[in-house]
Amino acid sequence: MRISDVIGTKASKDVITIAPDATVRELIRLLAEHNVGALIVSGDGSAVDGIVSERDVVRRLLDSDDILDGQVAAIMTAEVATAAPDTSLDDMRLLMTERRIRHVPVVSEERLVGIISIGDVVKAAMDQLQFERDQLDSYVHGA
């Protein structure tokens, strides 16, 4: 299974982005509004300038409450691990595990085409296992 297959099955294919100069307060509002754990930081809506997650916000709140009125660029991760649409599900699991990350932007020809979360990866793996189980059951029982 490829990442493009996973993106194709997602209920929402929209990728929510936020500008680097937006405030962290705006970021929190968007995270809650869209019920997501991370946003892609993009100045133009198609290039990946960074990624910022709920975890980034929480860790910075320890330093100061003033971070809420600061810019997203101050707390984002600038070196972003990305994947291509033809990346295998196994390679994505490995990347997420090794880097201890939960969200990976999917990029094709330097343009953002999707985002994959660890939840998407787990769901796809479970769906694949269920399909294989059903196939084996059908084979064994001659249905």
N, C-alpha and C positions, 0 to 999 in steps of 0.2 A: 504494500500500500504506500502511496506517495502523499506528500503534504497537500498537493493539489486536490486529491480525492477528499481529504479531510475538510479543506476549505469549501469544497463543493457541497458538503453535507451540513455545514453550519447554518443555523437559522438566520443569523444576521451576517451578511458578507461585508457589511460596512466596517471600515477601520476608522475609529475615532482618533483624531490627532489633536495636538495642542501646540500652539506656537511657543518658541523658547522664551519669549518675553511676556507670556501670560503669567498671572500670579498663581502661587501655589493654592490659594483659596479657590481660584477658578478651576484648577486641576481637581481639587477635592469635589467640587460641585459636579464636574463632568464624570468623574469616577462613580459617584453615587447615582447620577441621572441615568447612566448607561449600564449600571451594575457590572462594572468591569474592575479588574485589579491593577491594570496598567494602561498607559496611553503612549503612543508613539509621539515623540517630539519632532515636529516638522515645520519649517518655516514656510514651505510652499504646499504642503498637503500630500506630496508624493515622494519626497526624499526623506531618508531616515537620518535625522540630526542627533537623535538620542532616544532613550526610553525612560519613563519614570513610573514608579509603582507606588502602591500604598505603603509598602515597606520603606521606600525612600523617604516618604513624608514622615512616617512615625519615627524613624531614626534621627531625622533632623529636628524634630520637635523637642528632643532631649536637649539640644543645644540652646534653642530659643523659640519662644512663641512668635517672634517677629518673622520667622520664616514664612508664615502664611501670607504675608504681604510682599514677599520676595518673588523673584522670577523663577520659573520652572527650570531654566537653564542652570541655576545654582545648585539644584539637587538631582538633576538627571544623570543617567549613565550615558556618557558620550561614546564609549567604545562598545557598540552594540553587536552582539552575535546575531547574525541573520541566517536565513535558509532560503533556498531556491524552491520553487514549486515542485521540482522533481526529486527533492530530498526524500529519502525513505523514512517511514515511520520509525524504524529501528535507529537510524542515524539521528533523528530528532530526539528520541528518548535518551540516547547517549549524550548528545550535546547538552540537553537540559540537566541531566544527572551530573555530568562532569563539571559544568559551570555553576550548578546550583541555581538555575534560573527557572522561572515559571512562565515566561512569555517570550516568544521569538517572532520578530517581524519576518514576513515572507516577502522577498524582493525578487523582481524579474526585470532585467535590463535597467538596473539602478532605480526602479520605481516600486514603491510600496504596493503590494497586491493583496496583502492579508496579514493576519496575526494569528498565531497558534498559541494556545495556552496549554498548560499541563493537563487541564481538564479535558481539552479537545483530544489530546494524545491518549489519555486513559480511556475515554469513551470510544475512540476509534479502535483501540486494541481490544476492548471488551466486545465491541460489535463484531470484530473479525473472529474472535474466539467463539462467539455465539454462532456465527455463520458456519464455522468449521465443525462445531458440535452438532449443529442441525444436519450438516451434510453427512457426517459419520453416522448419526442416528438413522437417517434415511437409508443409508447404504446397508447398515446392519439389519434393519427391520424390513428392508426390501420395499419401501414405500414408493 
